[in-house]
Amino acid sequence: MSFRGSYTVCVTPFDAEGRVDLDSLRRYVDWQIAEGVHGLIPLGSTGEFLSLTRDERAAVAETVITQTAGRVPVLIGTAAEWTDEAVALSREAESLGADGVMLVPPYYSSPTEAELVAHFTKVAEALSIPVMLYNNPFTANVDLSAALVGRLSQVDNISYIKDTSKNVHRVTELLEACQGRMTVFAGYYPWESYLAGAEGYSSVMSNIAPRLSADMFTRTVDGSGEGRAIYLRCLPLINALAGDLYVSATKAAMGMVGQPMGDPRPPRLPLPEAKRAELHAILTDLGLLAEA
């Protein structure tokens, strides 16, 4: 199985008491697939994986994999600060039926390049499913350079990367360094990244507008020229979800479009009212409000 297209980096729904809401998660999965997403990635940054217990992470992974039932690929976020824990989480995801795993670097220890190679290699060698690296220098305190990714692309099973460096030229650098061994997913600026050679978008906006995100990919790669217009329409939403309050903003927007997922877990707070008004205006312009 190869991964390509618009993959939603899924939120984790919580109920009014702050518990993981697996019934809402099942409905969310069905809605996402009905809206045309090409894949799902639960337990990433947007999924608040750091705010979940180990048992909750397993429950979310199992629920998404089971509910998806092979209709689209599912990659499970299995990041951990300790390499052995990342291995255990990744093996668990594989045993549950995941099609791949996504791994951000250890996010506190700021590992050296040698330590990163050892970390990712140990996880990859423990699996028979693909590993997607996740480069997010803004939150992980580590920037996976193109040269380092080129080295890692020589490890069996490490064959994808989500790059959230906000540097579209990095796509070109990655493809050159990896010499066909790595498929690049954009984390930001999907349209420009597609033109540079990215084959997927790990999409936060797809939580709110899955069909638009999927159509942006399809209408860009099919040569019709319609992808740029979709992208320009969506860019205010992409930017509104890209700041420090990305989880709170995404969950607020989901409530506005009729797919409530609860509030984020502390220390995150619900989106401030001024930001909610801005988001409401953006969703109004896109025609996505529930009442519309």
N, C-alpha and C positions, 0 to 999 in steps of 0.2 A: 504494500500500500504506500502510495506517495501522497504527501500533503501539499495542497495548493489551494489558494483562494482566500476568502474572508473567514477567519476563525474568531469566534467570540471569546474574549477572555472574561469568563463568567463571574458575575457577582454571586455572593453567597447570601441567600435569603434568611432573615431572622424574623421571628414572630414578635408580638408585642412585649413579651417577657425577655427578649434577647436570645432565645434558643434557636438553633438551626432548624429551619422549617423545610423539611424534606418534601412535604406535599406540594408546597409552592415551587420547590426546585424541580419536581417532576413536571408540573404544568409549564414552567419556564422552558425546560428542555423541549417539550413538544411544540411550544410556540416558536422557539428559535428555529427548529427544523422546518416547521410549516412555512416560516418566512424566508427560507432559502439559504440559511447559513451553510458554509462548506465544512465547518468543523467547530468543535467546542474545546475550550481550555479552562476547566475549573481549577481553583486553588492557585491562581497566580496572585499578583499584587492586588488587582481589582477584587479578587475573591477573598481578601483579608486573611490569607493563610496563616499569617503570624498571630492572628487573634483567635485561632481555633485550637482546640485540644487535638491530640493525636487521634483519639477515637472519632472526633468530629470530622477530621480530615478524611479518615477512612470511609465514614458514612457518606460524605459528599461525593467522594470518588466513586464509590459503589453505586450510589443513586444515579449519578449522571451516566455512567457506563451502562447500567441496566436499562434505564429509561430510553437511552439512545438506541440500544438494541442493534447496533451496526449500521444505522441509517447514515451517519456521518462519522468521520474519525473523531476520537476523543484523546486528547493529550492531557495528562494529569500533572499539575505543578507539584514537584517533589523536592523543592529546595529546603535545605537545612544548613545551619552553621557548621555542624559536625559531619564530616564525610560519611562516617558509618551510618548515621541517621538518614542521610540522603540516599544511601544504598538501600537501607531497609524500606524507606518510603517508596522508592522506585520499584523494588522487587514486589512490594505489596500491590502497587498500581498494575504491574504486569500480570500478577496472579488474578486480579479482579477483571482483567480483560482490556486494559488500556491499549490503545494503538501506539502510544509513545508517551514520553515524559518531557516536561520542560523544567529547566534548571537555571535559576539565577545564581551567580556566584555567592559564596558565603559573604554575608552582608555586614559583619561587624569586625571580623579579624583582618580585613583588607589584605588578602593573601598575595604573595608574590606570584610571578608568572610560573615559576617552577611548582609552587603549591597549587595553583589553579590547574595546571596540567595533570598533576597527580590526583587532584580531587575529581575532575571530570572523567579522567581515564578510569578510575576505580569504579565510578558509577556505571559508565558505559560497558565495562567488561563484565559487570554483574547481570547484564540484561541481554535479551534477544530482540528487543523493540528499540526504535530509534530514540535518540536524545536530541532535543532542541535546546541549544544554549539560549540564554536570555541575557542580553547585554543591556543593563539599565544603570548607567553610571551615576544617575542622579539620586538613586536610593540605595544602591549596593556598594557605593564607595569604590567601585572597581570598574574600569573601562576595558572591555575585551578588545584589544587592538586587532586590526586585520591580520597582522603578522602572527599573533598568538592564535587566532581562530584558524589560520592556515595550518598551523601545527596540529591543532586539535582535530581538524578535518581529516587527518590521516589515521585517526583512531576509529576502528570499526564502530558503527552505530551512532557516532556523532556526525549527523548529516543535515542538521537544520540549525538556523539561528534566527531569533527575533532580535532585531537591533533597534534600540530605543535611544540612540545617541543624538537624535534630531539632526544628524548630518547625512543628508541624502548621498553625498559623495562616498560615504562609507560603504554603501551598497556596491559601488564599483570596485572599491578597494577589497572588499570581502570576496567578491566573485573572482577577482584576479588572484588573490592570495590562495584561494581554495581550489582553483583549477578544475571546476566542475564537480567537486566533492561535497559541496554545501549548497543547500537551498536557503535563500534569504527571505525572511518575513519582515515586513516593515512594522515598527511600533508606532511611528508617527509619519505624517506626510505620505500616505499610501500612493497617491497618484504619481507623484514624482518618483517614488521608489519603484513603482511598476515600470516606469519608463527606463529606469536605470538597470532593471533586470531582476528586481524582487518578484517572487512568484506567489507571495501571500501577504496578508495583513492580519496581524494579531490585534484585533479591533476592540477598543473600549466602547466606541460609539455603537457598535453592533448590539450591545445590551439594549439600547434604546431604539435603534433603527436598523435591525438586522437586514431587512430587504434592501435598504439603500446601500448599506455597506457591501452586501453581496453583489448588487447591480453595478456598483462602482468598479469592482474588480472585473466583472464579466464584460462590461461595456468599454473597459480600457483594453483588455487583452484581445478582444474580438476585432479590433481595428476600426470600429464604427465611429470613434471619436466622441461618443456620448459620455464617456467616463469622466472627462474633465468638467463638464457641466454639472454632473452629479457631485463631484468633489467640491467644486466651488460652493454649491448649495450647502454641503455638509461641513465645510471648513469652520464656520462659527461654532458648531457643536463640538467638533474635534478639539478646537482650541479651548472651549469652555470646560472640557473634561480633562485637560492636560496639566492643570496646575497642582499645587500641593493638596487641594481638597478633592482630588479626582474620585475617590471612593464616595465621599459624601455627595458630590455633584452627580455622579452616576446614579446613586440610589434615589436622590431627589427627582431626577429626570424620569426615572422608571415609574415613580408614583404618578407623575404628571401624564405619562402616556398610557396609564391604566394597567401597569404591571408592577404593583407595589412589592418591594422586597425588604421592607423594614428599614430601620436606621442602622448605621454602622455601629460596630462595637467600640467602646471606649479604649483608648483615649480619644478616638475620633468622635466628633459631635455632628449632629445634623447640619446641613448646609445653612449658613446664615441667610436671613431674609433678603438682604440686598442681592446676594448671589442668586437666590431663588428667583427673584424678579427678572434678572438678566437671562437666566436659563429658560424661564417661562416665555420670554419674548422670542428667544431663538427657536424653541419648539413650536411656537405659534407660526413663525415664518415658514417652518418646514411642514406645517400641517399635521403635526404628530400628536397634538394634545388629545387626551382621551375624549373630551367633549366634542372635538372636531370630527 
